[in-house]
Amino acid sequence: MKIIHVVNGFPPTAVAGVEQYTHALARRQMERHDVAIFCRERAPDLAEYTVRDEVQEGLPVLRVVNNFHRASGLETHYRNPDIEELFDAYLRETRPDVVHFQHCIGLSAGLPFVAGKLDIPFVLTLHDYWYICPTTRLLTRDMALCPGPHRGADCRRCLGSAAQISGLLHHLPLYAQVRDALVPGEVQRKALAWLERVQLPARPAGSSIPQPFVRRIRFMRRMLNTASRLLAPSDFCRQVYVDYGLRAEAIQVLSEGLELDRWQRQPPRTSSPHLRFGYIGALAAHKGVDLLARAFRRLPDVDIELHLFGSGAPNDSFVARLKEAAADDTRIQFRGRYENARLPELLAGIDVVVVPSRWHETFSIVTREVLLAGLPVVASRVGAIPNVISDDVNGLLLPPSDEGALAEAMARLAGDRSLVARLAQAAKSTSVKSAETHALEIEAVYREILDEVDG
């Protein structure tokens, strides 16, 4: 079977959750099938839509540069005819049996239509909420849970004025050419970052959704409804998209799998007189790491530590503010970016992991990795997290964005090491699906849709 995965980025230049998942799945599949990758790449030093063709760990990877330098207005941030044209030529050349869209962000939400016009069956996995929410997470700017534009949410408040002002400027004759000739790229990026912080006035209560967002909703629904199969990593994620207007029977729930081999031979745990809390993941506001730092600082100076593993987005001031706020608390240690392969080793020096997400996680791989390490999890009761964490069994579940409840939970664990031991024992027995099982399930989906086409 010839399989093409379409994704917003790919290692080693992009290593977030969807990129890592796609990499692991493709590596498994290439043992039995002909697999290739079509992905977006951010490369400010290269011209827009430069194509780089390479082989990465035996996988053919075609990278298309999109720095959004030519984007103007809302639609050009989710539709890109230039990339669609490149994808059309790529599919005509490679002629895959099936295309698996892992993510279209940074590329074009019109890519599935390209596959459809060429009569190539395709699967699309709903890893997050980008097809509903332009910022992917269904969170407002102040990190409150959002019902989505289809429920009347004012997306303009989250997107700021950058897209609108950029759209107006791009209608001026020769604007892009003059801008690129006279304004250095770094200055352009700083200007856009400043514009993104500018708040637009709230839409009057009862007023209609602005037409650009109505068009986006209609386009995304129409595109998703053309998929041969839609996959959701959890029942929660599926229900969100059903609420968005998709048919429940069109979405198949298929939880992800993890590489279990490396957890079979875990390094010996290190001992410490301190109770070591840990955080694993991006240092970003939607992940709630700032909430965790504040809650931890509320605890008395007892034998506890907080280890923060991860890094922030490029040019994001969030991490600098986070470190500044925690600078006077020596119990908080910033451990920096980590390689996922080293996770068993890192978790051997941690006693409890905190997952303080503010957004509705669609699956949460890190939560399952922590359980495989035999550690209890303190987590927000949001999204799909309660599917794997049972309160007071293998962890503690708390209301999201509740600093007081988080501080109280950590204080409870610090004062009761027997509770930590009991939760850890249950964590070790939690069942986690293997990556190989998941890969075989995905391949079964491919065969089903190919049989439907042949039938």
C-alpha positions as CSV (number, residue, x, y, z in Angstrom):
1,M,0.0,0.0,0.0
2,K,1.3,3.5,-0.9
3,I,0.5,6.0,1.9
4,I,1.1,9.7,2.1
5,H,0.9,11.5,5.4
6,V,0.1,15.2,5.3
7,V,1.2,17.1,8.4
8,N,2.0,20.7,9.6
9,G,5.6,19.8,10.4
10,F,8.0,16.9,10.7
11,P,11.1,16.1,12.8
12,P,13.8,17.1,13.2
13,T,12.6,20.7,12.4
14,A,9.2,20.3,14.2
15,V,8.8,18.1,17.2
16,A,5.4,18.9,18.8
17,G,2.8,16.3,19.5
18,V,1.2,15.8,16.1
19,E,4.6,15.8,14.4
20,Q,6.0,13.2,16.8
21,Y,2.8,11.1,16.4
22,T,3.1,11.2,12.6
23,H,6.8,10.3,12.7
24,A,6.2,7.3,15.0
25,L,3.2,6.0,12.9
26,A,5.0,6.5,9.6
27,R,8.1,4.6,10.9
28,R,5.8,1.7,11.9
29,Q,4.0,1.6,8.6
30,M,7.1,1.8,6.5
31,E,8.0,-1.7,7.7
32,R,5.0,-3.0,5.6
33,H,4.1,-0.3,3.2
34,D,5.5,2.5,0.9
35,V,5.2,5.6,3.1
36,A,6.0,9.3,2.4
37,I,5.5,12.7,4.1
38,F,4.2,16.0,2.7
39,C,4.6,18.7,5.3
40,R,5.0,22.4,5.9
41,E,8.2,24.0,7.1
42,R,8.9,27.4,8.7
43,A,12.1,28.8,7.3
44,P,12.3,32.6,7.4
45,D,15.5,32.6,5.4
46,L,13.9,30.8,2.4
47,A,11.5,32.1,-0.2
48,E,7.8,31.2,0.3
49,Y,6.8,27.9,-1.2
50,T,10.3,26.7,-1.6
51,V,10.2,22.9,-1.9
52,R,12.8,20.7,-0.2
53,D,12.8,17.0,-1.1
54,E,14.8,14.8,1.3
55,V,14.9,11.4,2.9
56,Q,14.6,11.4,6.7
57,E,15.4,8.1,8.4
58,G,14.4,6.2,5.3
59,L,11.2,8.2,4.8
60,P,10.8,10.4,1.7
61,V,9.8,13.9,3.0
62,L,8.7,16.8,0.9
63,R,8.8,20.1,2.9
64,V,7.0,23.2,1.6
65,V,8.1,26.5,3.1
66,N,5.3,28.7,4.4
67,N,6.2,31.6,6.6
68,F,2.8,33.3,6.0
69,H,4.6,36.3,4.5
70,R,1.9,36.5,1.8
71,A,-1.1,35.9,4.1
72,S,-3.7,38.7,4.3
73,G,-6.9,38.3,6.2
74,L,-8.6,35.3,7.7
75,E,-9.1,33.1,4.6
76,T,-5.4,33.1,3.6
77,H,-4.5,31.7,7.0
78,Y,-6.5,28.5,6.2
79,R,-6.6,28.4,2.4
80,N,-3.5,28.5,0.1
81,P,-4.0,28.0,-3.6
82,D,-0.2,27.9,-4.2
83,I,0.3,25.0,-1.8
84,E,-2.8,23.3,-3.2
85,E,-1.2,23.5,-6.7
86,L,2.0,22.0,-5.3
87,F,0.1,19.2,-3.6
88,D,-1.8,18.5,-6.8
89,A,1.4,18.0,-8.7
90,Y,2.8,15.9,-5.9
91,L,-0.1,13.5,-5.8
92,R,-0.1,13.2,-9.6
93,E,3.5,12.2,-9.5
94,T,3.3,9.8,-6.5
95,R,-0.2,8.4,-7.0
96,P,-0.7,7.1,-3.5
97,D,-3.4,4.5,-2.6
98,V,-4.5,6.6,0.4
99,V,-3.7,10.0,1.9
100,H,-3.8,10.5,5.7
101,F,-4.3,14.1,6.7
102,Q,-2.8,14.5,10.2
103,H,-3.0,18.3,10.0
104,C,-3.6,21.0,7.4
105,I,-2.6,24.0,9.5
106,G,0.2,25.9,7.9
107,L,-0.6,24.2,4.6
108,S,-4.2,24.6,3.3
109,A,-7.5,23.2,4.4
110,G,-8.2,22.8,0.7
111,L,-5.7,20.0,0.4
112,P,-8.4,17.3,1.0
113,F,-10.4,18.7,-1.9
114,V,-7.3,18.2,-4.1
115,A,-7.1,14.5,-3.1
116,G,-10.8,14.2,-3.7
117,K,-10.7,15.6,-7.2
118,L,-8.0,13.0,-8.1
119,D,-10.2,10.3,-6.7
120,I,-7.7,9.4,-4.0
121,P,-9.4,8.1,-0.8
122,F,-8.3,10.0,2.3
123,V,-8.5,9.8,6.1
124,L,-8.4,12.9,8.4
125,T,-7.5,12.7,12.1
126,L,-8.9,15.4,14.3
127,H,-5.9,16.0,16.5
128,D,-7.2,19.4,17.8
129,Y,-9.9,21.9,17.1
130,W,-8.3,24.0,14.3
131,Y,-11.2,23.1,11.9
132,I,-13.5,24.9,14.4
133,C,-11.2,27.4,16.1
134,P,-8.6,29.5,14.2
135,T,-6.3,29.3,17.2
136,T,-6.8,25.5,17.4
137,R,-7.6,25.3,21.2
138,L,-11.1,26.7,21.8
139,L,-9.6,29.1,24.4
140,T,-10.2,32.8,24.7
141,R,-7.3,35.2,25.1
142,D,-7.7,35.2,28.8
143,M,-7.4,31.3,28.8
144,A,-11.1,30.7,29.4
145,L,-12.8,27.7,27.7
146,C,-14.6,28.9,24.5
147,P,-17.7,27.4,22.9
148,G,-16.5,28.2,19.4
149,P,-17.6,30.5,16.6
150,H,-20.5,28.3,15.7
151,R,-21.9,29.0,19.2
152,G,-21.5,32.8,18.8
153,A,-18.0,33.3,20.2
154,D,-16.3,36.4,19.0
155,C,-13.1,35.1,17.2
156,R,-12.0,38.7,16.4
157,R,-11.1,39.1,20.1
158,C,-8.6,36.2,20.0
159,L,-7.1,37.0,16.6
160,G,-6.4,40.6,17.4
161,S,-6.1,43.2,14.7
162,A,-3.1,41.8,12.8
163,A,-5.1,39.8,10.3
164,Q,-7.4,42.7,9.6
165,I,-4.7,45.3,9.2
166,S,-2.6,42.9,7.1
167,G,-5.6,42.3,4.9
168,L,-6.1,46.0,4.2
169,L,-2.5,46.6,3.5
170,H,-2.2,43.7,1.0
171,H,-4.8,45.5,-1.1
172,L,-2.5,48.4,-1.7
173,P,-0.6,48.3,-5.0
174,L,2.9,46.8,-4.7
175,Y,2.6,46.6,-0.9
176,A,4.3,43.2,-0.5
177,Q,7.1,44.1,-2.9
178,V,7.8,47.4,-1.1
179,R,7.5,45.8,2.3
180,D,10.0,43.0,1.5
181,A,12.5,45.4,-0.2
182,L,12.5,48.0,2.6
183,V,11.6,46.3,5.9
184,P,13.8,43.6,7.3
185,G,12.1,40.3,8.1
186,E,12.8,40.5,11.8
187,V,11.1,44.0,11.9
188,Q,8.1,42.5,10.1
189,R,7.8,39.7,12.6
190,K,8.0,42.1,15.6
191,A,5.4,44.3,14.1
192,L,3.0,41.4,13.6
193,A,3.7,40.2,17.1
194,W,2.8,43.7,18.4
195,L,-0.4,43.9,16.3
196,E,-1.5,40.5,17.7
197,R,-1.6,42.0,21.2
198,V,-3.9,44.8,20.1
199,Q,-7.5,44.1,21.3
200,L,-10.4,44.7,19.0
201,P,-13.7,46.0,20.6
202,A,-16.1,43.3,21.5
203,R,-18.9,42.5,19.1
204,P,-22.2,43.9,20.3
205,A,-24.3,41.4,22.1
206,G,-26.8,39.7,19.8
207,S,-25.0,40.8,16.6
208,S,-24.4,38.3,13.9
209,I,-21.1,36.4,13.4
210,P,-18.9,38.3,10.9
211,Q,-19.1,36.9,7.4
212,P,-15.4,35.9,7.2
213,F,-15.9,33.5,10.1
214,V,-19.2,32.2,8.7
215,R,-17.4,31.4,5.5
216,R,-14.7,29.6,7.4
217,I,-17.2,27.5,9.3
218,R,-19.0,26.5,6.1
219,F,-15.8,25.7,4.3
220,M,-14.5,23.5,7.1
221,R,-17.7,21.6,7.5
222,R,-17.9,21.0,3.8
223,M,-14.3,19.8,3.6
224,L,-14.6,17.5,6.6
225,N,-17.8,15.9,5.2
226,T,-15.9,14.8,2.1
227,A,-13.4,12.6,4.0
228,S,-13.5,8.9,3.4
229,R,-13.1,8.6,7.2
230,L,-12.7,11.0,10.1
231,L,-10.8,9.8,13.1
232,A,-11.0,11.2,16.6
233,P,-8.5,10.2,19.4
234,S,-11.2,10.3,22.1
235,D,-15.0,10.3,22.6
236,F,-14.7,13.9,23.9
237,C,-13.1,15.1,20.7
238,R,-15.7,13.3,18.7
239,Q,-18.5,15.0,20.6
240,V,-17.0,18.5,20.1
241,Y,-17.1,17.9,16.3
242,V,-20.6,16.5,16.5
243,D,-21.6,19.7,18.2
244,Y,-19.9,21.5,15.4
245,G,-22.4,20.0,12.9
246,L,-20.7,16.7,11.8
247,R,-22.6,13.5,11.8
248,A,-21.7,11.2,14.7
249,E,-21.6,8.1,12.5
250,A,-19.0,9.9,10.3
251,I,-16.4,10.0,13.1
252,Q,-14.6,6.9,14.3
253,V,-13.0,7.0,17.7
254,L,-9.5,5.5,17.6
255,S,-7.3,6.2,20.6
256,E,-3.6,6.5,19.9
257,G,-0.8,4.1,20.9
258,L,2.6,4.6,22.5
259,E,5.9,3.0,22.1
260,L,5.9,0.5,25.0
261,D,9.3,-1.2,24.5
262,R,11.3,1.6,26.2
263,W,9.1,1.5,29.3
264,Q,9.8,-2.3,29.8
265,R,13.4,-1.6,30.9
266,Q,13.1,1.6,33.0
267,P,16.2,3.0,34.7
268,P,16.3,2.7,38.5
269,R,14.6,5.5,40.3
270,T,16.7,8.0,42.1
271,S,15.9,8.8,45.8
272,S,15.4,12.2,47.4
273,P,14.3,13.5,50.7
274,H,12.1,16.0,48.8
275,L,8.8,15.2,47.0
276,R,9.6,16.1,43.4
277,F,6.8,17.4,41.4
278,G,7.4,17.5,37.6
279,Y,5.9,19.1,34.5
280,I,6.5,17.7,31.0
281,G,5.7,19.6,27.9
282,A,5.6,23.0,26.2
283,L,6.0,26.0,28.4
284,A,2.9,27.7,27.1
285,A,-0.1,29.4,28.7
286,H,-2.7,26.9,27.4
287,K,-0.8,24.2,29.1
288,G,-1.3,26.0,32.5
289,V,2.4,25.9,33.5
290,D,2.2,29.4,34.9
291,L,-0.8,28.4,37.0
292,L,1.3,25.5,38.3
293,A,4.2,27.7,39.2
294,R,1.9,30.1,41.1
295,A,0.2,27.3,42.9
296,F,3.5,25.7,43.9
297,R,4.8,29.1,45.3
298,R,1.8,29.2,47.6
299,L,3.0,26.1,49.5
300,P,5.1,26.5,52.6
301,D,8.8,26.0,52.5
302,V,8.7,22.2,53.0
303,D,10.7,19.4,51.4
304,I,9.3,19.8,47.9
305,E,10.7,20.7,44.5
306,L,9.2,21.5,41.1
307,H,11.0,20.5,37.9
308,L,9.8,22.0,34.7
309,F,10.9,20.1,31.5
310,G,10.2,21.8,28.2
311,S,10.7,25.0,26.2
312,G,8.6,27.8,24.7
313,A,7.7,28.9,21.2
314,P,10.3,31.0,19.3
315,N,10.2,34.7,20.2
316,D,7.5,34.1,22.8
317,S,7.9,36.3,25.9
318,F,5.8,33.9,28.1
319,V,8.8,31.8,29.2
320,A,10.8,34.9,30.2
321,R,7.9,36.2,32.3
322,L,7.5,32.7,33.8
323,K,11.1,32.5,34.8
324,E,11.1,36.1,36.2
325,A,8.1,35.4,38.3
326,A,9.7,32.2,39.8
327,A,13.2,33.6,40.1
328,D,13.1,34.1,43.9
329,D,11.9,30.5,44.6
330,T,14.9,28.1,44.4
331,R,12.6,25.1,44.7
332,I,11.5,25.7,41.1
333,Q,14.0,24.4,38.5
334,F,13.7,25.0,34.8
335,R,15.3,21.9,33.2
336,G,15.0,23.1,29.5
337,R,14.1,21.2,26.3
338,Y,14.3,17.4,26.5
339,E,14.5,14.6,24.0
340,N,11.4,12.4,24.2
341,A,13.6,9.3,24.1
342,R,15.1,10.3,27.4
343,L,11.7,10.6,29.2
344,P,12.1,7.3,31.2
345,E,15.4,8.6,32.5
346,L,14.0,12.0,33.4
347,L,10.9,10.6,35.1
348,A,13.1,8.4,37.2
349,G,14.0,11.5,39.2
350,I,10.3,12.7,39.6
351,D,7.7,11.5,42.1
352,V,4.5,13.2,40.9
353,V,3.7,14.8,37.5
354,V,1.3,17.7,37.1
355,V,-0.8,18.2,33.9
356,P,-2.5,21.5,34.6
357,S,-4.0,22.0,31.1
358,R,-6.4,24.8,30.5
359,W,-7.7,23.6,27.2
360,H,-9.7,20.4,26.4
361,E,-7.0,18.0,25.6
362,T,-8.1,15.7,22.8
363,F,-6.0,12.7,24.1
364,S,-2.9,13.6,26.2
365,I,0.1,11.4,25.3
366,V,2.2,12.7,28.2
367,T,-0.3,11.6,30.8
368,R,-0.1,8.0,29.5
369,E,3.7,8.2,29.4
370,V,3.8,9.2,33.0
371,L,1.6,6.3,34.0
372,L,3.9,4.0,32.1
373,A,6.7,5.3,34.3
374,G,4.6,4.3,37.3
375,L,4.0,7.8,38.6
376,P,0.7,9.4,39.8
377,V,-0.7,12.4,37.9
378,V,-2.3,15.6,39.2
379,A,-4.4,16.9,36.2
380,S,-7.2,19.2,35.1
381,R,-10.5,17.6,34.7
382,V,-10.8,18.7,31.0
383,G,-11.2,17.1,27.6
384,A,-10.1,13.5,27.4
385,I,-7.8,13.5,30.5
386,P,-10.5,11.8,32.7
387,N,-10.5,8.9,30.2
388,V,-7.2,7.8,31.6
389,I,-6.9,9.4,35.0
390,S,-9.3,8.3,37.7
391,D,-9.6,10.6,40.6
392,D,-8.0,9.3,43.8
393,V,-7.1,6.0,42.0
394,N,-4.1,6.7,39.8
395,G,-4.0,10.4,40.3
396,L,-6.0,13.5,41.3
397,L,-8.4,15.4,39.1
398,L,-9.0,19.1,39.6
399,P,-11.1,21.9,38.1
400,P,-9.2,23.6,35.3
401,S,-7.6,27.0,36.0
402,D,-8.2,26.6,39.8
403,E,-4.9,27.7,41.4
404,G,-6.2,27.1,44.9
405,A,-7.4,23.6,44.2
406,L,-4.0,22.8,42.6
407,A,-2.1,24.1,45.6
408,E,-4.3,22.2,48.0
409,A,-3.7,18.9,46.0
410,M,0.0,19.3,46.0
411,A,0.0,20.1,49.7
412,R,-2.0,17.0,50.3
413,L,0.5,14.8,48.5
414,A,3.4,16.5,50.2
415,G,1.9,15.7,53.6
416,D,0.9,12.2,52.8
417,R,3.6,10.1,51.2
418,S,1.5,6.9,51.6
419,L,-1.1,8.5,49.3
420,V,1.6,9.1,46.7
421,A,2.7,5.4,47.0
422,R,-0.9,4.2,46.6
423,L,-1.6,6.3,43.5
424,A,1.8,5.2,42.0
425,Q,0.9,1.6,42.5
426,A,-2.4,2.0,40.6
427,A,-0.6,4.0,37.9
428,K,1.7,1.0,37.2
429,S,-1.4,-1.2,36.4
430,T,-3.1,1.3,34.0
431,S,-3.5,-0.2,30.5
432,V,-2.0,1.7,27.6
433,K,-2.3,0.7,23.9
434,S,0.9,0.0,22.0
435,A,2.0,1.9,18.9
436,E,2.0,-1.3,16.9
437,T,-1.6,-2.1,17.8
438,H,-2.6,1.4,16.8
439,A,-0.7,1.2,13.5
440,L,-2.5,-2.0,12.6
441,E,-5.8,-0.4,13.5
442,I,-5.0,2.6,11.2
443,E,-4.1,0.2,8.4
444,A,-7.4,-1.6,8.9
445,V,-9.2,1.7,8.3
446,Y,-7.2,2.2,5.1
447,R,-8.2,-1.2,3.8
448,E,-11.8,-0.6,4.7
449,I,-12.0,2.6,2.7
450,L,-10.1,1.0,-0.2
451,D,-12.6,-1.9,-0.2
452,E,-15.4,0.6,-0.2
453,V,-13.9,2.3,-3.3
454,D,-13.4,-1.1,-5.1
455,G,-16.8,-2.3,-4.1
